[in-house]
Amino acid sequence: MPKNIQTEAAFEALIQQNNTVVAVDFWAPWCGPCQAFGPILDEAAQAVGERAVLTKVNVDELPELARNYRITSIPSVLYFQNGTVVDRATGIEPTEKIVARLNTLNLQQV
């Protein structure tokens, strides 16, 4: 299950210090689509195991971080490699599409 990042420092450490793709779901507890997307993200995290890191950022708790990455709609998922955004998606996507994207990004990284 993806963990919720609590600080900008923890976010920066996670995206900079990982040797794999990091997918970050920007969400809010009041957002209906975000609530529906949660279980899908959980399934994707389970499917990829340690081949990728999936995590979450509550835009109400870290609004500056959301602004820095130009998050204007939620849910939005940003995909990072070596601290750089390499892909992004807005809205609810099926588990299979998330897993396929993560697998493709991991292959490009090798």
C-alpha positions as CSV (number, residue, x, y, z in Angstrom):
1,M,0.0,0.0,0.0
2,P,1.5,3.4,-1.0
3,K,2.4,5.5,2.0
4,N,1.5,9.2,2.4
5,I,4.5,11.5,2.3
6,Q,4.4,14.0,5.2
7,T,7.1,16.5,4.3
8,E,8.8,18.1,1.3
9,A,12.1,16.8,2.6
10,A,10.9,13.3,2.7
11,F,9.5,13.7,-0.8
12,E,12.8,15.0,-2.2
13,A,14.8,12.2,-0.5
14,L,12.4,9.6,-2.0
15,I,12.6,10.8,-5.5
16,Q,16.4,11.6,-5.5
17,Q,17.6,8.5,-3.7
18,N,15.7,5.7,-5.4
19,N,17.3,3.5,-8.1
20,T,13.9,2.7,-9.5
21,V,10.8,4.6,-10.9
22,V,8.9,6.5,-8.2
23,A,5.2,7.1,-8.9
24,V,3.6,9.9,-6.8
25,D,-0.2,10.2,-6.5
26,F,-1.2,13.8,-5.7
27,W,-4.6,13.5,-4.0
28,A,-6.9,15.0,-1.3
29,P,-9.3,13.3,1.2
30,W,-12.3,15.3,0.0
31,C,-11.8,14.3,-3.7
32,G,-14.2,11.5,-4.7
33,P,-12.2,10.4,-7.7
34,C,-9.1,10.3,-5.5
35,Q,-10.9,8.0,-3.1
36,A,-11.9,5.7,-6.0
37,F,-8.3,5.7,-7.3
38,G,-6.8,4.6,-3.9
39,P,-7.6,0.9,-4.3
40,I,-6.4,0.9,-7.9
41,L,-3.1,2.4,-6.8
42,D,-2.9,-0.3,-4.1
43,E,-3.3,-3.0,-6.7
44,A,-0.7,-1.5,-8.9
45,A,1.8,-1.3,-6.0
46,Q,1.2,-4.9,-5.2
47,A,1.6,-5.9,-8.8
48,V,5.0,-4.2,-9.3
49,G,6.4,-5.1,-5.9
50,E,9.9,-3.7,-5.5
51,R,10.3,-2.9,-9.2
52,A,8.9,0.6,-8.5
53,V,7.9,2.8,-5.5
54,L,4.4,4.1,-5.3
55,T,3.5,6.8,-2.8
56,K,1.0,9.6,-2.2
57,V,1.1,13.3,-1.4
58,N,-2.0,15.0,0.1
59,V,-2.2,18.4,-1.7
60,D,-3.9,20.0,1.3
61,E,-1.0,19.1,3.5
62,L,1.8,20.0,1.0
63,P,0.2,22.7,-1.2
64,E,3.6,24.2,-2.1
65,L,4.8,20.9,-3.4
66,A,1.7,20.5,-5.6
67,R,2.2,24.0,-6.9
68,N,5.8,23.4,-7.7
69,Y,4.8,20.4,-9.9
70,R,1.9,22.3,-11.5
71,I,-0.8,20.0,-10.1
72,T,-4.0,21.5,-11.2
73,S,-6.3,18.5,-11.2
74,I,-6.4,15.5,-8.8
75,P,-5.8,12.7,-8.8
76,S,-2.6,13.2,-10.7
77,V,0.3,10.8,-10.8
78,L,3.9,12.0,-11.5
79,Y,6.5,9.4,-12.5
80,F,10.1,10.2,-11.5
81,Q,13.4,8.7,-12.4
82,N,16.5,10.0,-10.7
83,G,14.6,13.0,-9.3
84,T,13.2,14.1,-12.7
85,V,9.6,13.9,-13.9
86,V,9.5,11.5,-16.9
87,D,5.8,11.0,-17.2
88,R,2.5,12.2,-15.7
89,A,-1.2,11.2,-15.8
90,T,-4.3,12.9,-14.6
91,G,-7.5,11.2,-13.5
92,I,-8.3,7.6,-12.8
93,E,-6.4,5.0,-14.8
94,P,-6.8,1.2,-14.6
95,T,-4.3,-0.9,-12.7
96,E,-3.1,-2.5,-15.9
97,K,-2.2,0.8,-17.5
98,I,-0.3,2.0,-14.4
99,V,1.7,-1.3,-14.2
100,A,2.4,-1.2,-17.9
101,R,3.7,2.4,-17.6
102,L,5.9,1.5,-14.6
103,N,7.3,-1.5,-16.4
104,T,8.1,0.5,-19.6
105,L,9.8,3.2,-17.6
106,N,11.9,0.7,-15.7
107,L,13.0,-0.9,-19.0
108,Q,14.0,2.5,-20.4
109,Q,16.1,3.1,-17.3
110,V,18.3,0.1,-17.8
